C-alpha cells in the first residue's frame, strides 16, 4: 500500500513561492541557519507558523501548540510574536515577486512616473469580537501590492486622506468616501496628486469664476462613451485660510448594460429611499483629479481608476472569503505583517487557480478564472488553510489530549510572565519615585 506524505499539500503550496524564498529570509534577517542556539533549524517551520497564524486566523498560542503537536519545533507564543514584528519586509518581498497582471500594469514607467497607490478603509473584528470593533485604514501600492502604511482606529473614526503622509510623484486613487476638500488639499500640500470619484454631496466643484458646477447637468451633455473633461477646482477653508486647489472634472457615460447594472446596485443599497437623481447619476463615472493634463490625459485617468476597480474587487473577495478583516491585535508592525501574509496567500490562491485552468487537461471551452472568482476562491481557500495545518484530521483524536496539555502550559507560562513583568514595572516606578522624593 502506497504511503501518502502528510506534508505533500504544504510542499505543493511552497512550490508556488519564489524558488529562493529561504535565501530571501536570510537576507531579511528573519532566519540564519548558522545560529547555534536557534529554536528552529528549518525556515520552512517559521514560514508555516506565520502563514498558519494568518491563514487559519489562529491566535499565537494555538498556532505554536498546533505546530509542536504536528511534529514541528516547540516555541512560545512570544517567540512567534517577535517573528511577526520583523516579518513584513520579507513577506513584502515575496509579494513583489508574485504580483499579478494588475500590478504589472501599474508600474511608474507606464504612468508618467507616478507611484500609484490606493487607500481603503474597512471595519474589522478583533480576537473574540462578536461584531465590528475597529476600522483598518490601509494604503496599498498597486504595482507590487505592498501594504505601505496602515492605521487601526476605533469603529467610529471615518475615512480621511489626512491620516497619512504622502510623497511627491504619488497618485492617490480613492473612492467617493474620501471626496472632500480638506483631504484633497492635504495630499496636494505633500506634493502628491489625487484621483478621486466625485461624491456630489461632499465635494462641491467650482469653475474659474468660483461658480458651483452642477456636475449632473454637465454629465447630461456628454456624448458617446469616451472620457470628457473640464477645468474645475475645490475650495478649502474659510476666510483668510480659504484657498483653491486646481484640478479637472472628468466624466464618461457608461454603456447601457453597465449603466443598468449600476442603477440596480443603487436600488439594492438605497432601498425605498432611492431617488431618481441617484439613479440618473449611476449612469456616469465622475472623477476629479489634480494630476496635470500634460501628465495624464482624461482617458488615462479613467484607465487608472479602472485598475483600482480590479484591485477593489479582488480585495473585497479576499476580505469576504479569506477573512482579511480579522486583525489579531492593534500593533502597526504586526498588522502590516499579518495583512501582507494574507495578500501572499491570496496570490498563491490565484496562482494555483490560474495554473489549473491553464493546464493541458483543461477543456478549451472552460470558462476563465476571471469569470468565476468567488466560487473558486470559496473552494480553494479552505484547501490552502488545510495545507498549512500540520495535524491531519485522522490523527487529531489521538493528539488532542497532548494538545490540551500544551495549551495549558502555554497559558500558565504566559500568566506567570505577565505577572512578573507587571511586578518589575511596578517596583521600578516605585523605586524611581522614592529616589526622586528622597
C-alpha positions in Angstrom: 0.0 0.0 0.0 1.4 3.4 -1.0 2.2 5.8 1.8 0.9 9.3 1.4 3.2 12.1 2.5 1.2 14.1 5.2 3.0 17.2 4.1 2.5 16.9 0.4 -0.1 19.7 0.3 2.3 22.0 2.2 5.1 21.2 -0.2 2.8 21.9 -3.1 2.0 25.3 -1.6 5.7 26.0 -1.3 6.2 25.2 -4.9 4.2 28.3 -5.9 6.5 30.6 -4.0 9.7 32.0 -5.5 12.4 29.4 -5.5 14.7 31.5 -3.4 12.2 32.1 -0.6 14.6 30.7 2.1 17.5 32.7 0.8 15.4 35.9 1.0 14.6 35.1 4.6 18.3 35.0 5.4 18.8 38.3 3.6 15.9 39.9 5.5 17.5 38.6 8.8 14.4 36.6 9.6 16.4 33.3 9.7 20.0 32.2 9.9 20.8 28.5 9.6 24.1 29.1 11.5 22.5 30.2 14.7 23.9 27.7 17.2 21.2 28.2 19.8 18.2 28.6 17.4 14.9 27.1 18.5 14.0 26.4 14.9 16.6 25.0 12.5 14.4 24.9 9.3 12.9 28.1 7.9 10.0 26.2 6.5 8.6 25.8 10.0 8.9 29.6 10.6 7.1 30.4 7.4 4.5 27.7 8.1 3.8 29.1 11.6 3.4 32.6 10.2 1.1 31.5 7.4 -0.9 29.2 9.7 -1.4 32.1 12.3 -2.6 34.3 9.5 -4.4 32.0 7.1 -6.3 30.0 9.7 -6.9 33.0 11.9 -5.4 31.1 14.8 -4.2 33.0 17.9 -0.5 32.8 18.6 -0.8 30.2 21.4 -3.0 27.8 19.3 -0.6 28.2 16.4 2.6 27.3 18.2 0.8 24.4 20.1 -0.6 23.0 16.8 2.8 23.1 15.1 4.5 21.5 18.1 2.0 18.6 18.3 2.2 18.2 14.5 5.9 17.3 14.6 7.3 20.8 14.4 9.5 22.8 16.9 8.2 23.8 20.3 8.3 27.5 20.7 6.5 30.1 22.8 3.8 32.5 21.5 6.1 35.4 22.4 8.7 33.9 20.0 6.2 33.8 17.2 5.0 37.3 18.0 8.6 38.6 17.7 8.9 36.9 14.3 5.7 38.6 13.2 7.0 42.0 14.2 10.0 41.5 11.9 8.4 39.6 9.0 6.8 42.4 7.0 9.9 43.2 4.8 10.4 39.6 3.9 6.7 38.9 3.2 6.5 42.1 1.1 9.5 40.9 -1.0 7.7 37.6 -1.7 4.5 39.5 -2.7 6.5 41.8 -5.0 7.9 38.7 -6.8 4.4 37.3 -7.3 2.4 40.3 -8.3 -0.5 39.9 -10.7 -1.2 41.5 -14.1 -2.8 44.4 -12.3 0.5 45.1 -10.6 2.4 44.9 -13.8 0.1 47.4 -15.4 0.6 49.9 -12.6 4.4 50.4 -12.7 5.6 54.0 -12.6 7.1 53.7 -16.1 3.6 53.2 -17.5 2.1 56.2 -15.7 4.3 59.2 -16.3 6.4 58.4 -13.3 3.5 58.2 -10.8 3.7 55.7 -8.0 0.1 54.6 -7.9 -1.4 53.8 -4.5 -4.9 53.3 -3.3 -6.3 53.8 0.1 -9.2 51.8 1.5 -10.9 51.5 4.9 -12.9 48.6 6.3 -14.4 47.7 9.6 -12.6 44.7 11.3 -13.1 42.4 14.2 -10.5 41.8 16.9 -10.0 38.5 18.7 -13.2 37.1 20.2 -15.3 40.0 19.0 -18.9 39.4 18.0 -19.2 42.4 15.7 -17.0 45.2 14.2 -14.9 46.8 16.9 -12.3 48.7 14.9 -11.6 50.1 11.5 -8.5 49.4 9.5 -7.1 52.0 7.0 -4.5 50.6 4.6 -2.5 52.1 1.7 -1.7 49.6 -1.0 0.9 50.2 -3.7 -0.6 48.9 -6.9 2.5 47.8 -8.9 3.6 45.3 -6.2 0.5 45.0 -4.0 2.6 46.1 -1.0 0.8 47.4 2.1 2.9 50.5 2.6 1.1 52.0 5.5 -1.7 51.0 7.9 -3.6 52.5 10.8 -6.2 50.9 13.0 -8.7 53.1 14.7 -12.0 52.7 16.6 -15.1 51.9 14.6 -16.4 55.4 14.8 -13.4 57.2 13.0 -14.1 57.8 9.4 -12.1 57.6 6.2 -9.8 60.5 5.5 -6.8 61.3 3.4 -5.3 63.3 6.2 -4.5 60.2 8.2 -1.4 59.5 6.1 1.7 61.3 4.9 2.1 61.4 1.1 5.2 61.9 -1.0 5.8 63.7 -4.4 5.0 61.7 -7.5 2.4 59.6 -5.8 -1.0 59.3 -7.4 -3.5 58.6 -4.7 -6.5 56.7 -6.1 -9.6 56.6 -3.8 -13.3 56.2 -3.9 -16.0 58.7 -3.1 -15.7 58.1 0.6 -12.6 60.3 0.5 -14.0 63.0 -1.7 -13.7 66.2 0.4 -11.7 69.4 0.0 -9.6 69.1 3.2 -8.3 65.7 2.3 -7.5 66.7 -1.3 -5.7 69.8 -0.1 -3.7 67.7 2.3 -2.5 65.4 -0.5 -1.5 68.3 -2.7 0.3 70.0 0.2 2.6 67.0 0.3 3.5 67.2 -3.4 1.3 64.3 -4.5 -1.8 64.2 -6.7 -5.2 62.6 -6.2 -7.7 60.8 -8.4 -11.0 60.5 -6.6 -14.5 59.5 -7.6 -16.8 62.5 -7.0 -19.3 62.5 -4.2 -21.7 65.3 -5.2 -22.8 65.7 -1.6 -19.4 66.2 0.0 -17.2 67.6 -2.8 -18.6 70.8 -4.5 -16.6 71.7 -7.5 -16.2 75.3 -8.9 -15.4 76.9 -12.2 -12.9 79.6 -12.9 -15.4 82.2 -11.8 -15.9 80.5 -8.4 -19.4 79.4 -9.5 -20.5 76.0 -8.3 -20.6 73.4 -11.1 -23.8 71.3 -11.5 -22.0 68.1 -12.1 -25.0 66.1 -13.1 -26.1 68.7 -15.6 -22.6 68.7 -17.0 -22.8 64.9 -17.4 -26.1 65.1 -19.3 -24.2 66.9 -22.1 -21.6 64.1 -22.6 -21.7 62.3 -25.9 -20.6 58.8 -26.6 -18.8 56.7 -24.1 -15.3 58.4 -24.1 -13.9 60.5 -21.3 -14.6 64.2 -21.3 -13.0 66.8 -19.0 -13.3 70.4 -18.0 -11.3 72.7 -15.6 -12.5 72.6 -12.0 -11.3 73.4 -8.6 -12.1 72.7 -4.9 -12.2 75.4 -2.3 -10.8 74.5 1.1 -11.0 76.6 4.3 -12.8 79.8 5.1 -11.9 83.5 5.5 -8.2 84.2 5.3 -7.5 80.5 5.2 -9.7 80.0 2.1 -7.7 78.6 -0.8 -8.2 77.0 -4.2 -6.9 73.6 -5.3 -7.0 73.4 -9.1 -7.8 70.2 -11.0 -10.0 68.7 -13.6 -13.5 67.2 -13.6 -13.5 64.0 -15.7 -16.6 62.1 -16.7 -17.9 59.5 -19.1 -21.3 57.9 -19.8 -21.4 54.1 -19.1 -22.6 51.7 -21.8 -26.3 50.8 -21.5 -25.7 47.4 -19.9 -23.2 48.7 -17.3 -25.4 51.6 -16.6 -28.4 49.3 -15.9 -26.2 47.2 -13.6 -25.1 50.3 -11.7 -28.6 51.5 -11.3 -29.6 48.1 -9.9 -26.8 48.3 -7.3 -28.0 51.7 -6.2 -31.5 50.3 -5.8 -30.2 47.5 -3.6 -28.1 49.8 -1.5 -30.7 52.6 -1.0 -33.8 50.5 -1.0 -37.0 52.5 -0.7 -35.0 55.8 -0.2 -33.5 55.8 -3.7 -34.2 58.9 -5.7 -34.5 59.5 -9.5 -31.4 61.7 -9.3 -29.3 59.0 -7.7 -30.4 56.5 -10.4 -29.5 59.0 -13.1 -26.1 59.7 -11.6 -25.4 56.0 -11.6 -25.2 56.1 -15.4 -21.9 58.1 -15.2 -18.5 57.7 -13.7 -17.4 61.1 -12.4 -13.8 61.7 -11.3 -11.8 64.7 -10.0 -8.0 64.8 -10.3 -5.2 67.2 -9.5 -2.9 65.5 -12.0 -2.0 67.9 -14.8 -3.4 67.0 -18.3 0.0 67.0 -19.8 1.0 64.2 -17.5 -2.2 62.1 -17.5 -4.9 62.6 -20.1 -8.6 62.2 -19.2 -8.6 58.7 -20.8 -5.5 57.7 -18.8 -7.2 58.8 -15.6 -10.2 56.6 -16.4 -7.8 53.7 -17.0 -6.1 54.3 -13.7 -9.4 54.3 -11.9 -10.3 51.0 -13.6 -7.2 49.5 -12.2 -8.4 50.3 -8.8 -11.7 48.7 -9.6 -10.0 45.4 -10.5 -8.0 45.6 -7.3 -11.0 46.5 -5.2 -13.0 43.5 -6.5 -10.1 41.2 -5.6 -9.7 42.9 -2.2 -13.4 42.5 -1.4 -13.2 38.9 -2.4 -10.3 38.3 -0.1 -11.9 40.1 2.7 -15.2 38.2 2.4 -13.9 34.7 1.9 -10.3 34.8 3.3 -11.1 36.9 6.4 -8.8 39.8 5.7 -10.8 41.8 8.2 -9.9 39.8 11.3 -6.9 41.6 12.6 -5.2 39.8 15.6 -4.2 42.9 17.5 -3.6 46.7 17.2 0.2 46.9 16.7 1.0 48.6 13.3 4.1 46.4 12.7 2.3 43.0 13.3 -0.8 44.2 11.4 1.4 45.1 8.4 3.0 41.6 8.5 -0.4 40.0 9.0 -2.0 41.8 6.1 1.0 41.2 3.8 0.9 37.5 4.6 -2.8 37.5 3.8 -2.0 39.1 0.4 0.7 36.5 -0.2 -1.7 33.6 0.5 -4.3 35.3 -1.8 -1.7 35.5 -4.6 -0.9 31.8 -4.1 -4.6 31.0 -4.3 -4.9 33.0 -7.6 -1.7 31.3 -8.9 -3.0 27.8 -8.1 -6.3 28.5 -9.8 -4.8 30.1 -12.9 -2.3 27.3 -13.3 -5.0 24.7 -13.0 -7.2 26.3 -15.6 -4.2 26.8 -17.9 -3.1 23.2 -17.8 -3.3 20.9 -20.9 -6.0 18.8 -19.3 -8.4 21.8 -19.1 -11.2 21.8 -21.6 -10.7 24.5 -24.2 -14.3 25.6 -23.7 -13.9 26.1 -19.9 -14.7 29.5 -18.6 -11.6 31.5 -17.5 -10.8 32.1 -13.8 -11.8 35.8 -14.0 -15.4 34.8 -14.6 -15.7 32.5 -11.6 -13.6 34.2 -8.9 -16.0 34.0 -6.0 -16.8 30.3 -6.5 -13.2 29.2 -7.0 -12.0 31.2 -4.0 -14.6 29.7 -1.8 -13.3 26.2 -2.8 -9.6 26.8 -2.8 -9.2 28.9 0.4 -10.2 26.1 2.8 -7.8 23.7 0.9 -5.0 26.2 1.4 -5.7 26.5 5.1 -5.8 22.7 5.5 -2.4 22.5 3.8 -1.0 24.9 6.5 -2.1 22.7 9.4 0.5 20.1 10.3 -2.1 17.8 12.1 -4.3 15.7 9.9 -7.9 15.1 10.8 -7.4 11.3 11.0 -4.8 11.7 13.8 -6.4 14.6 15.6 -8.3 12.5 18.1 -5.1 10.9 19.5 -3.3 14.2 19.6 -6.0 16.3 21.3 -5.1 15.3 24.9 -1.4 16.3 24.3 -2.6 19.5 22.6 -4.7 20.4 25.6 -1.7 19.9 28.0 0.5 22.0 25.7 -2.0 24.9 25.7 -2.4 24.7 29.5 1.4 25.0 29.8 1.5 28.0 27.4 -1.3 29.7 29.4 0.4 29.1 32.7 3.8 30.4 31.4 2.2 33.4 29.8 0.3 34.3 33.0 3.4 33.9 35.1 5.5 36.0 32.7 2.8 38.8 32.6 2.6 38.9 36.4 6.4 39.1 36.8 6.6 41.8 34.1 3.9 43.8 35.9 5.8 43.5 39.2 9.1 44.6 37.6 7.5 47.7 36.1 5.6 48.5 39.3 8.6 48.2 41.6 10.8 50.2 39.1 8.3 53.0 39.2 8.0 52.9 43.0 11.8 52.9 43.4 12.2 55.8 41.0 9.5 57.8 42.8 11.1 57.1 46.1 14.5 58.2 44.9 13.1 61.4 43.4 11.4 62.3 46.6 14.3 61.5 48.9 
